[in-house]
Amino acid sequence: MYKEDTIAAVATPPGEGGVAIIRLSGPRAEEIAGKVFARAGGKDGALRSRCLTYGTIRDPKSGEIMDEVLVALMRKPLSYTGEDVVEINCHGGPLVTRRLLQLILAQGARHADPGEFTRRAFLNGRIDLAQAEAILDLTQARTETGMKLALQQMHGGLSKWIAELREELLEILAQVEAAIDFPEEDIELLHRGDLVAKIESLREKITGIIQSYEWGRLFREGAKVCIAGRPNVGKSSLLNALLGEERVIVTAIPGTTRDVIEESINLGGLPVVLWDTAGIHQAADPVEKIGVEFSLKRLEAADAILVVLDGASHHSSEDETILRVVRGKKGLIVINKSDLPQQLDPSWVAEAAADKAAVSVSALKMTGLNELEQILYDLLLTKSAEPSIVLTNARHKAALQRASDGLDASAQALQRGLSAEFVTVELFEVKDGLEEVIGAVDSEDILERIFSKFCIGK
């Protein structure tokens, strides 16, 4: 639990802006705000819940007017945190917000820790843990689809689904426990086959949602795509073309790119991080060697690889080496320089890259890029349609995998004819796994790790 004191923090991003918000939450929020806020026109300073009130912030000791503001009061329990909340809408700017926050802290509030407002909302039952994590996802969403997934979870999409599965589980658990409590009846576990069928049905539902994790992870974290190839095939030109701007220096001199260049694009709603790497070859220069080593490491870490070949020249041993390195990895062959007379043998490409599709482009003339982007999008997502419920969080996946494993173990126990007590132990593991997703977390360390990822003020 938490100490029931009053916390305060700036809830808007740092820097200059038209408006900034300072948020207070706790039992003394209204009292502290009343010490520094004066309504315009000398009116009674009392605040009405869920109304904006215009006035000024004044230093109660000196009487100095520090800013003109709008103040909103939201009384418990119908507030974001489930406590009394006051939000002071002041002029944006680091100096203004810092002075006002210091004044509020001087009246007895404590500076909030990262994520403490949302943590209080969770501990007060305003939201469950899955919804709390979705709030973080929403603030960090980089595309429309990522935002939609976060909103769906924040509004309880995943939580509702977990609640339905939990009800199915409790029905199964009730039948098993009845056999323990009333052994003389000896009826429920005589129908072991029916019970196994129910367990398997529940497990299939959980397995289906676990399989959506990779799809959801890409939208939450972004897909990592490595642009690889030998020197001077047009890797940096391709990066510039995909970005639509001259981000990377391009010259005819091999080895111009010596470090990994990282940029992001929105690929049809999917956030994609592009890595432009140094040309992979036998380098003599020590700096180039380091660049090649970095390139190979990025190949290992990538979700997909764009292997760039020079369509205007014959293939080389370096091309063959790169294709061997990426064999079996998810990727696409990009034949660049399609605007020039083609020298690259298509039959060699088909044989050397049998597990990968190929697309021809001209990074210079900006042709073939739409086809490249569509093929890459389909390659990354693999699913033709968005799943109805999408997992985006590794913690949720691990908890549901625990539940799935428990269902598998309980089904095996029934099939082996073990007593109801053994089955019950496994089913309670399933229950714990499901409840962990939405907040049945006993460890303070786990909560600390989750909410420490939030910004201060949220």
Secondary structure by P-SEA (a helix, b strand, c coil): ccccbbbbccccccccccbbbbbbbccaaaaaaaacccccccccccccccbbbbbbbbccccccccccbbbbbbcccccccccbbbbbbccccaaaaaaaaaaaaaacccccccaaaaaaaaaaccccaaaaaaaaaaaacccaaaaaaaaaaaacaaaaaaaaaaaaaaaaaaaaaaaaacccccccccaaaaaaaaaaaaaaaaaaaaaaaaaaaaaaccbbbbbcccccccaaaaaaaaaccccccccccccccccbbbbbbbcccbbbbbbbcccccccccaaaaaaaaaaaaaaaacccccccccccccccaaaaaaaaaacccccccccccccccccccaaaaaaaaccbbbbbbccccccaaaaaaaaaaaaaaccccccccccccaaaaaaaaaaaaaaaaaaaaaaacccaaaaaaaaaaaaaaaaaaacccccaaaaaaaaccccccc
